Amino acid sequence: MKQIFFIFIICLIIFSIFSCKEKKKGRIMAEVGNEKLYEKELRSLFTKSEWNNLSQENKEKAIQDWVEITSCQKKQKNEVLIRILL
C-alpha cells in the first residue's frame, strides 16, 4: 500500500513539474501546427510604450502577420523536404 502511494506521489510531482513549464510561457495568442505565439513573445516585438499605444486592431494584425509568416515557413520546409525525398 505504501509503495502504491509513493508511486502516486512521484507521478503527481512529475506531472506538476511539466504542467508548470507550459504555464510559465504565458497565454497563447496564436498557433500554427506545433508552433505557438505567446503573449510575451508578441509583446517583445514592441517597446512598452508602443504596446500600450497599439490598438486592438493593430495587435490582431501583428498576430495575423505572425500566422502568415509561420505558415509560409512551414510550407517552404515541407516543399524542401519533398524535393529532397524525390
Beta strands, then each sheet from edge to edge (+ up, - down):
strand 1: 28-32
strand 2: 35-38
sheet 1: 1+ 2-
end
